[in-house]
Amino acid sequence: MAEGIKDKVAIIGMGCTKFGERWEAGVEDLIVEAFMEALEDAGIEKKDLGAAWFGSCYDEIGSGKTAMPLSLTLKLPFLPVTRVENYCATGTEALRGAVYAVASGAYDICLALGAEKLKDTGFGGLPEFAGQLGTKNRLILPTLSAPGGFAMMATRYFSKYGLSPEEGKEILAMISAKSHQNGSKNPKAHLRREISVDQVMKAPMVAWPLGLFDCCGVSDGAAAAIVCRADMAKSFRPDPVYVKSMQIAVSSGEEMMYTDWDASHVQSATVCAARAYEEAGIKNPREEISMMEVHDCFSITELVAYEDLRISERGKAGNDVRDGFFNLDGRIPCQPDGGLKCFGHPIGASGLRMMYEMYKQLQGKAGERQIADPRLGLTHNMGGFPSMNLISMAIVGL
């Protein structure tokens, strides 16, 4: 019978570049920057690695979906390298591959690295996906866009829970302002200016009710993790971080086939959260989770995630936002590093960037944004649209 991976794997080293418009650096530079920080942090050499997983969403890195850009750039010593892609959850997918490989007993030490050079693609937002979803966007759903899809989720949420347009917009604005305040304390974040709720409310509209400051930007960046067997972790460092759970749930498309789903939440997130908590042995996440990094591609996504993850009651997350529950000095700080909104969103790196923050926080090394005595950290990484998506989650602790 399957028993899960709780406490079988530890993270012993992590690295993360500064995210942003990295015109001065190629993707190879970003890969090396993240890797060297992780390698030094773990105190190991390349020859100690057993295998690697490389996450990148777009074909601009290398030719097609080959894993060779990682092997060639880092001059890995003939290691098995697997390239993975799972939309915006690509970084977490790379980590999941490395963690599962170690948990299975196949390897002692593995590398996960995600990178993306989005600013070089020439798009203001994300480039269009190739393949089936890209074809559907062009031919079947020609007006579908990420801001438009999540804007409809916001209006449905407002309607279902009786929020006036002004009330709903203000709650979303408070979420964005909170993330900007956190991001201003993070030297690696793309956007480091504090903004007020009023500025968010008055920003140019993208897709009502989502304005400019309700939407994350796109960035260049890379992040990496080195994982090993839990029983050998303290031979490398005194403060390893242990993986309590890693789960993924992928939509089958049934949300659009039936009327059970009302578009006010993300169904795959509720399923993934239940699995993740069970594997980690968490009974009451609102009381047990210390901090979170969630996939705030839009402010409404973060609001809905609070409820999908069973931190806030359905329809009551706005009350927690107003009470400062998710602020840096609140009960469960969310996006302590600024989140996608301010740290940035290089697709292949984002999931690993989330884990980088949890890792630093648990070790007490987050500097000005350090949370008091964290015990368990959660990452929630989403790919796709409200009705066609996948959710990848991880829970880590000391």
N, C-alpha and C positions, 0 to 999 in steps of 0.2 A: 504494500500500500504506500502511495506517495506520502512523504513526510515534509516536503517543502525544503527551503534553504536557510531557515532561520539560524543565525549564528554559525554558519558553516564557512562564511567568507568574510574577509575584512578588507577595508580599503587602507592601504599603507602609504599612498602617495597620490597627490593630485596637482594639476597645473591648469592655469587658465590665462589666456591672453587678455589684454585690454580689448574690449569690444568697441566697434565704432566704424568710421569711414577710414579704414586702414590703407590709404592710397600708397603709403610708403612701403608696404609689405605685400609680398605675394602669398598665395596659400601655403607654399612650402615654408616660408618664414613663420607663419602662424602655427603650423604643425610643429615645427622645431621648438618654437617658444613655449608652447603648452607642454610638449613632451619633456623638455629639459627641466622645467620646473617640477614636473611630476617625478622624474627620475631622481633628481636631487632630493626632493622631499622624502622619497622612499628609501634613499640611501642604497640603491642597487645599481647594477650595470645592465646594459642591453642583453648581454649574454645570459642573464638570469631569467629573462622572459621566456615563457613557454609558447605563447600564441598571442595574437592581437586581433582586435575588432575595430574596423574603421567605419565611422558613420559620416555620410555626406549625401545630401538629398538631390543635388543637381549635377548634371553631367559635366558642368564647366570644370570640375576638378578631375583631371585625367580624361581618358577617353571611355565613355560608357560608364559601367558600374564596376570596373575592375578595382581590386584592392591594392594594385601596384603603386599608386601614388604614395601610400603610407610607407610601404616597404622601401621604395626607392629613395624617398625623401629622408627617412631616418636611417637608411642603410642597415635595416634589420638583418640579422645573420641567418638568412634562409628560413625565417619563421613562417608557420602557417598564418596567413592574414585573411580575414573574411570582411568583405565590405557589406554593410547593411544600409537599408533606407526604409523609413517608415514615416514619411511626411515630417511634420514638425516634431515628432517623438523619436527622430532618428538617433539623437544623442543617448537617450535612455535605452534604446534598442542595442546600441553598441555596448553599453555597460551591462545590459542583461546577458548578452552573449558571453562576455568575459566572466561574469559572476557565475553563470550556469556551468561554464566549462570547468571552473575551479571547484564548484560544489559537486560536480559529477565525479571528481577525482582524476579527470583526464590531465590536468595541469596543476602545478603548484602556484605559479604566478602568471598573471595575464594583464594585458594592456587593453584599455578601451580609449579611443580618441575620436572626437568629432570635430569637423571643420567645415566652414563655408565662406566663400568670398562673394557675397551677394552684390556688393556695390559695383563689382566689375561687370555684372550682367547688363547694366544699362537700364534696369527697371526701377521706377520709383517705389513700387511695392514689390511683392514676390513675383518672380517669373511664373508664367503659366506652366502647370505640370504637364508633362508628356504622358502618353499612354491613355488608358481608359477614362480616368477622371478628367484629363485635359480635353479629350474628345467630347465627353458629355458636356463640359463647360461650353465648348464652342457650338455644338450642334443641337443638343437637347435642352440645355439650360443656358442659353446665350447671355442671359442677364444676371447669372449667379456670380456673386463676388463674396469674398470673405467678410468685408464690412457689411454688405447687404444681408448676408445670412445671419450674422450675429445681431444685427440691428433688429431683425424680425424676432429673434429670441428675446431681446430687451423689451420690445413692445408687448409681446405675449406675456412676459413676466409681469410687467406693470399692470396689464389688464387682469390677469389671474389673481393677483394679490392686492388689487384695489389701490395702486399707487397712481397719483396724478402725474402727468408728464413732468411737472416741476419737481415733485418729490423724488421720482425715479431718477431724473437727471442729476439731482443733488447727491443722491447716494453714490451714483457712478462717479461723480466728480470727486467725492471724498476718497474713493478708492484710488483714483489716479493721483490726487494730491499727496496721499500717503506714500505711494510708491516713489514719487519724485523726491519727497523729503528723505526717504531712505537712500535712494540713488545718489543724492548729493553727498552722502558720506562715504561713497564707494569709489576709490581711485581708478578702478577698472571699468566702471560703467560708461556707457556711450553718452547718456544724457545726465548731466549733473547739476541741473538748476532746479531749485525749489519752485513750485507754482502754487497758486492759491485755488481754492474751490471756485471762486468767482472767475478766475482766468479759464478754468476748464469749462465752466458753463457758457462763457462768451466766445469760446474758440470757434473757428470755422467748422461748419458741419461737413461730415463725410457721408454718413448714412444715418438719418435721424433714428434714435437719439444719440448716436455716437459721433462726437466731434473729434477734432484733431488730437486732443490730449486723451481721448478714450481709446486710441489705437496705438499699438506698439509699432515702432519703426523696423527697418531691416538693417542689419549690421554685418560686418566682417568679424570673424573670430574663431578661436579654437579652444577646446578644453579636453583634458585627459585625466584618466584614473588608472592607477595600478592596484590590482587586487590580488590577494593571496589566500591560502588556507588559513582559517581562523586560528588553528592551533600553532601556527608559526609566526603570527603577526607581531607579537611582542619581541621577537628576536630582531625585528627591523626598527621598531619604534615603540616608545612607551605608551603612546596614545592612539592606537589604531581605532578606526570606526567600523563597527560591525553591521553587516547587512542583516536586517530582521525580516525583510520581505521584498520581493520584486514580482509584480503582476502586470499583466496586460489584458485588456478586453477590446475586441475589435467588432465594430458594428456589422451586422449582417445585412443592413439596409431595411430591417423590419420597421424601423421608426417611420419610414415613408410609406410602408405598405398597409399599415393598420391605423386605427384611430386611438389606440391606447396612449400613444405619446403625444403630449400637448405642446411641445416645443418650448416649454419653460425650464427644461433641465436637459442634462446630457445623460442618456440612459446607460451608455457604456461606462461612464464614470461611476455610477452607483453600483454597477456590477463589479467593476475593478476594485473599488474601495472595500466592498464586502470581502472579496478574496484577500486583499492585502492585509486587512485587519485580522482576518482569521489566521493567516500564515504567521503574522507577527505576534499573535496572542493578545491583541488589543480589544478590550471589551467596550470601553467608553472613550472614543477618540477625543471628544471635547475636553476630557479631564487628563488624558494620557499624552497627547501630542504636545510637544513643546514649541514647535515652529513649523512653518510650511513655506515651500516655494511652489506656487501653482501656475498653470499656463494662462497667464493674463494677456493673451493676444489682443483682447479687448476688455474693457472694464467690466462689461456684463459677464464675460466668461469667468472672471475671478469671483464675482458675486454669486453666480450659480454654483461654482465649485465649492464654495463654503457649505452649501446645502447638500450637494452631491456627495461630499466627503463626510457628511454627518457631523460636521462641526456646529453648524447652525440648523435650527428647525426650518422646515419648508416655509417659505414666505417671510421668515423672520431675520434673514441675514442682514437686512437693512438696519435693524435695531442694533445688531452687534457692530456694524460699521459706525453708526452714530455714537455708540458707547466707547469707541476706540479699542474694541476687543482685539483687532488685528493690527494695531499700531505697533511700532517697535517696542514701546513700553507697555503693551497690552498683554492679555492673557496668552494668546497664541499669535505672535508676530507673523505676518504673512508678507512675503517679498522683502525680507530684511536687506537684500542686496539691490533692490530696485526692480527686480522682476524683468520679464520681457520688455515691459514698458520703458524701463530706464537703463537696465544693463544692456539690453539689446537682444536681437533675435537672429543670429546666424543659424539657420535651421539645424544643421548637423551637430552643432555644439550646444544648443540650448539645454537639453536634458542633462548633460554633463556639467554645464555651468550651474544648474540648480543644485546638483549634488556637491559641487565645489563649495558652495555657500554653507550647506548643511555640515560638511566636513570641517570647515574652518570654525563654524560656530560651536560645534561639539568639542573642538579642541581648545576653545577659548582664544582663538586667533583672528577674530573678525574686526579688531580695532574699534573705531568709533561707534560702530553699529552692533557691538557685541551684546548678545542676549544673556540675561542672568541665568546661570545654571541650567542650560538646556539638557534634556535627557534623550528625547526622541525627535527626529526630524523627518518630515514627509516631503516628497517631491511628486508632483502631478503634472504630467507632460501629455499634451493633446495634439493629435494630428487630424486634419480634415475640417468638416463643417458640423454644425449642430446635429444634422440628421445623417451624416455619413462620416464616421470618425473612428479613431482608436484612442484609447487612454492607456498610458504606461505609468505605473506608480512604483515608488520605492520608499521604504521606511528604514532608517538607519539609527543607530544609537551606540552608546558606550558599553 
